[in-house]
């Protein structure tokens, strides 16, 4: 007789929990839906401003980027997602400068940690919100971020050249004076040493 009583009490508890679950389902069934009409609303997608989708180089209106090819983003990346190819070029001042040739970014291995962005000293890279990155092969996930051709070094004006030459001559003269003063001090010290003997 006890087993029949246990059976009906368990059955009652099961029906009660089923009613509770159906109550929640009924409430959700009657609430208004917030489904986004994607892809119809591509013009104004419902993406949060802080969403990180893909890395990009920041270009200005003239088509220049701020990347100085220092490689800090490449070193900061924990997955080796970023690969820079650089070259050394001569400037008109006679110095050498590192120039960016290729900035390759593998979206397939990126964890969107943003360590590359925070380590960049010139704020040349950032993540954008373009989340539509589906492709059929992994090779298409490797992107070249410096898609615009590199501009040549700007030619200096006549005033800049004259100023540079004047500064160069002033440095040469200062170095000659310092060397002459050093030689004179060494000769004087040598003369004092011979007098003491």
Order of alpha helices (4+ residues) and beta strands (2+ residues): alpha-beta-alpha-beta-beta-alpha-beta-beta-alpha
